[in-house]
Amino acid sequence: QVQVAESGGGLVQAGGSLRLSCTASGSSFSVDHTDWYRQPPGKQREWVAGMPGSGGTSVTGRFTVSIDKAKNAVNLEINSLKPEDTGVYYCNLRGLRNIRGTIMPLDIWGQGTQVTVSS
């Protein structure tokens, strides 16, 4: 069974930076793509940033996604935080998993981590 967990959220002041981590555990799976989403209070979930699972770093404005293969983790760094960045941040992993010899699609979400930015 593959599980995903986000961490690193908290209360931060506007203008600061924050690093969130998405850690995958389990066996017999591979990740082709990772995306970060967020859900602001009272609003729908929205895409923030993402990148292929091959490694490296992807920058989308104030958001930087990077892969730490040693820790099996995908990080999201947010710079110059604004109050409107407040919300629950989720990671979504897509790829493949091997279930008793059968290759199946993998599409899994974490439980989310709360980010609150004070003005």
Backbone bond lengths (Angstrom), bond angles and torsions (degrees), N, CA, C in turn:
res aa  C-N    CA-C-N  psi(-1)  N-CA   C-N-CA  omega(-1)  CA-C   N-CA-C  phi
1 Q - - - 1.466 - - 1.526 108.65 -
2 V 1.306 116.50 135.81 1.454 121.65 -179.97 1.524 108.60 -99.13
3 Q 1.303 115.61 133.64 1.466 120.67 177.57 1.515 109.71 -127.19
4 V 1.314 114.30 150.03 1.461 121.23 -179.69 1.520 108.69 -129.83
5 A 1.301 116.81 137.89 1.460 120.38 179.00 1.514 109.86 -139.38
6 E 1.328 115.52 134.24 1.458 121.16 175.06 1.522 109.52 -97.25
7 S 1.320 115.52 153.14 1.459 120.85 176.39 1.523 108.98 -152.64
8 G 1.323 115.60 168.15 1.460 120.25 175.22 1.505 115.14 103.23
9 G 1.327 117.68 -3.64 1.461 119.11 179.34 1.514 111.56 -72.33
10 G 1.322 115.36 171.56 1.457 120.36 178.73 1.503 111.62 164.08
11 L 1.325 115.17 -167.05 1.461 122.64 179.27 1.524 108.58 -100.39
12 V 1.319 116.39 123.24 1.462 121.15 -179.48 1.520 109.60 -134.50
13 Q 1.313 115.60 157.81 1.464 120.46 178.27 1.522 110.18 -85.93
14 A 1.312 114.48 150.72 1.458 119.54 176.60 1.527 110.06 -57.44
15 G 1.308 115.51 141.19 1.458 121.35 -178.62 1.510 113.52 95.11
16 G 1.312 116.52 -15.38 1.450 120.41 -178.78 1.516 111.83 -84.37
17 S 1.335 114.78 -172.97 1.461 121.48 179.46 1.517 109.57 -127.17
18 L 1.308 114.65 158.04 1.453 120.33 -179.75 1.514 108.63 -146.96
19 R 1.337 115.42 145.13 1.459 120.00 177.76 1.524 109.21 -122.58
20 L 1.300 115.15 120.08 1.459 121.43 177.30 1.521 108.70 -103.12
21 S 1.330 115.58 149.82 1.456 120.59 178.21 1.513 110.45 -125.27
22 C 1.316 114.60 145.62 1.457 121.94 176.58 1.525 106.03 -124.94
23 T 1.328 115.73 114.83 1.454 120.51 -175.49 1.521 110.23 -113.13
24 A 1.320 114.97 130.32 1.458 120.86 179.00 1.523 109.93 -104.50
25 S 1.305 115.67 140.44 1.469 120.49 177.76 1.520 108.91 -134.95
26 G 1.301 115.02 157.19 1.450 120.60 -178.10 1.504 109.64 129.55
27 S 1.303 115.69 -164.23 1.458 119.11 -178.90 1.519 110.16 -141.92
28 S 1.323 114.11 163.60 1.464 122.15 174.37 1.523 112.68 57.78
29 F 1.318 115.88 50.94 1.455 119.04 175.22 1.528 110.07 -146.46
30 S 1.298 114.94 158.45 1.455 120.78 175.00 1.519 108.12 -137.61
31 V 1.316 115.81 148.68 1.466 121.07 -176.55 1.526 109.02 -111.22
32 D 1.324 115.26 125.25 1.459 120.64 177.34 1.524 112.04 -93.88
33 H 1.332 115.69 -30.70 1.461 118.80 -175.62 1.530 109.94 -154.41
34 T 1.303 114.37 142.97 1.462 120.59 176.69 1.516 109.35 -126.29
35 D 1.313 116.20 133.89 1.464 121.35 176.67 1.522 109.58 -126.43
36 W 1.314 113.94 148.40 1.453 121.14 171.93 1.525 108.29 -110.70
37 Y 1.304 115.24 135.70 1.461 123.05 176.73 1.527 107.73 -125.72
38 R 1.317 114.63 164.56 1.453 118.96 172.27 1.522 109.21 -142.66
39 Q 1.310 114.33 155.51 1.459 119.63 177.16 1.517 108.39 -128.08
40 P 1.324 117.05 102.41 1.467 120.46 177.02 1.523 110.11 -66.38
41 P 1.322 117.85 158.41 1.465 120.61 -179.58 1.525 111.67 -57.28
42 G 1.312 116.52 126.82 1.452 121.50 176.94 1.515 115.01 75.07
43 K 1.331 117.11 7.99 1.460 119.42 -178.15 1.525 110.59 -123.90
44 Q 1.328 114.85 172.09 1.450 119.32 179.67 1.529 110.60 -81.80
45 R 1.298 114.44 159.65 1.452 120.57 177.58 1.530 109.40 -65.14
46 E 1.338 116.48 139.83 1.451 120.97 -178.64 1.518 110.92 -134.34
47 W 1.312 115.62 149.86 1.459 121.19 179.54 1.520 110.07 -73.54
48 V 1.341 115.23 141.29 1.461 120.38 -179.02 1.525 111.03 -113.04
49 A 1.315 116.10 -53.60 1.468 120.73 -177.64 1.521 108.17 -167.55
50 G 1.325 115.84 163.67 1.451 119.27 178.66 1.507 111.90 -167.51
51 M 1.324 115.18 172.04 1.464 119.42 178.42 1.514 110.52 -163.33
52 P 1.331 116.64 160.21 1.466 120.16 174.97 1.519 110.63 -65.54
53 G 1.319 115.68 160.70 1.450 120.32 -175.99 1.507 115.04 -83.39
54 S 1.313 117.35 5.04 1.463 119.54 -175.61 1.520 113.20 -74.16
55 G 1.311 117.18 -18.38 1.456 118.97 178.27 1.504 111.88 121.18
56 G 1.339 115.44 174.25 1.446 120.35 178.72 1.516 111.74 97.89
57 T 1.327 114.16 -155.18 1.461 121.08 -174.64 1.519 109.37 -137.53
58 S 1.317 115.14 144.11 1.460 120.27 176.72 1.517 108.28 -131.48
59 V 1.330 116.56 131.02 1.457 121.61 -178.07 1.519 109.47 -113.94
60 T 1.326 115.47 128.62 1.458 122.19 175.11 1.521 106.75 -129.85
61 G 1.316 115.63 94.98 1.464 120.22 -178.72 1.516 110.99 62.37
62 R 1.336 116.41 -119.95 1.461 121.87 -179.02 1.526 112.95 -86.07
63 F 1.327 116.23 2.67 1.455 121.06 -174.06 1.526 110.57 -112.43
64 T 1.332 115.68 128.53 1.459 121.17 178.90 1.511 109.50 -122.56
65 V 1.328 115.48 123.49 1.456 121.22 177.56 1.523 107.84 -104.64
66 S 1.315 116.41 134.48 1.460 120.35 178.35 1.523 109.11 -141.25
67 I 1.330 114.28 153.98 1.463 119.99 -178.54 1.522 109.72 -110.79
68 D 1.314 116.01 131.63 1.462 122.83 174.50 1.517 106.84 -112.47
69 K 1.317 116.39 93.30 1.462 119.98 -174.65 1.523 111.54 -66.45
70 A 1.308 116.45 -31.73 1.467 119.60 -179.31 1.519 111.65 -61.95
71 K 1.336 115.66 -33.29 1.465 120.58 -178.78 1.522 111.69 -103.14
72 N 1.328 116.23 3.78 1.468 120.25 -177.84 1.530 110.20 53.67
73 A 1.315 115.73 45.18 1.460 120.21 -174.07 1.523 111.03 -132.00
74 V 1.305 114.31 152.27 1.461 121.44 173.24 1.523 106.72 -120.27
75 N 1.313 116.61 125.61 1.461 121.58 -176.41 1.515 111.61 -104.54
76 L 1.322 115.06 148.43 1.465 121.93 173.24 1.520 107.24 -124.13
77 E 1.309 116.17 117.86 1.463 120.60 176.21 1.518 108.68 -105.44
78 I 1.313 115.79 129.99 1.460 121.47 179.64 1.525 107.72 -115.86
79 N 1.296 116.21 122.73 1.458 121.91 179.41 1.527 110.90 -105.98
80 S 1.321 114.84 159.71 1.476 121.38 177.84 1.532 110.35 48.93
81 L 1.301 115.61 54.31 1.465 120.84 -175.88 1.528 111.80 -58.09
82 K 1.332 113.69 143.15 1.463 121.70 178.61 1.534 108.78 -123.08
83 P 1.314 117.20 155.34 1.478 118.82 177.62 1.532 112.34 -54.66
84 E 1.321 117.29 -32.24 1.469 119.53 -179.77 1.520 112.94 -72.91
85 D 1.331 117.54 -4.48 1.460 120.33 173.20 1.533 111.54 -81.50
86 T 1.302 116.27 -5.60 1.465 120.67 179.51 1.515 111.13 -61.37
87 G 1.336 115.51 136.32 1.447 120.11 178.31 1.516 110.60 161.11
88 V 1.310 115.42 -178.30 1.458 121.51 174.71 1.527 107.54 -95.22
89 Y 1.304 115.28 127.12 1.460 121.21 -177.56 1.532 109.99 -102.64
90 Y 1.325 114.47 131.21 1.452 121.35 -178.50 1.526 110.32 -122.26
91 C 1.313 115.48 148.08 1.461 118.47 169.65 1.526 108.43 -111.17
92 N 1.316 114.14 148.54 1.455 122.37 -179.78 1.524 108.38 -128.94
93 L 1.314 115.95 123.44 1.457 121.05 179.38 1.526 109.59 -108.43
94 R 1.307 115.73 134.14 1.462 120.90 176.59 1.522 109.37 -127.47
95 G 1.306 114.80 138.58 1.458 119.05 -179.65 1.516 109.94 178.57
96 L 1.334 114.89 -135.20 1.459 120.60 -178.24 1.528 110.03 -134.89
97 R 1.314 114.68 151.97 1.447 119.48 174.87 1.518 109.04 -136.79
98 N 1.324 115.59 149.68 1.459 122.24 -179.29 1.519 107.95 -104.74
99 I 1.324 114.91 112.91 1.476 119.94 179.57 1.515 107.59 -111.98
100 R 1.308 114.73 101.76 1.484 122.41 178.78 1.533 110.60 50.41
101 G 1.320 115.33 47.75 1.451 121.43 175.04 1.521 114.91 88.07
102 T 1.312 118.00 -5.68 1.463 121.68 178.54 1.526 109.40 -104.40
103 I 1.323 116.15 126.60 1.467 120.79 179.28 1.528 109.16 -83.01
104 M 1.318 115.27 123.31 1.463 121.36 -177.61 1.526 109.20 -125.55
105 P 1.326 116.76 155.15 1.475 118.96 175.73 1.529 110.56 -66.78
106 L 1.319 114.85 147.01 1.460 121.54 175.10 1.522 108.41 -115.50
107 D 1.291 116.65 125.70 1.461 122.09 177.81 1.523 105.85 -147.53
108 I 1.318 115.83 100.19 1.453 119.24 -170.49 1.519 111.12 -133.59
109 W 1.331 115.14 144.67 1.461 123.04 179.85 1.518 110.18 -115.91
110 G 1.313 115.43 149.21 1.449 120.29 171.44 1.521 110.43 -85.65
111 Q 1.330 115.94 178.47 1.466 121.54 -178.14 1.520 112.00 -82.89
112 G 1.308 117.01 -14.20 1.459 120.23 177.45 1.515 112.81 97.41
113 T 1.327 115.05 155.34 1.466 121.83 175.33 1.526 108.38 -134.91
114 Q 1.324 115.50 135.21 1.470 120.68 -174.61 1.527 111.09 -81.80
115 V 1.317 114.50 131.21 1.465 121.64 172.93 1.524 107.84 -119.27
116 T 1.311 116.68 125.33 1.450 121.71 177.73 1.517 108.67 -125.02
117 V 1.338 115.31 123.71 1.457 120.68 -178.61 1.526 108.57 -111.35
118 S 1.312 115.54 121.30 1.467 120.42 -179.59 1.523 109.97 -94.95
119 S 1.315 115.50 146.64 1.475 120.22 -177.96 1.512 111.39 -88.45
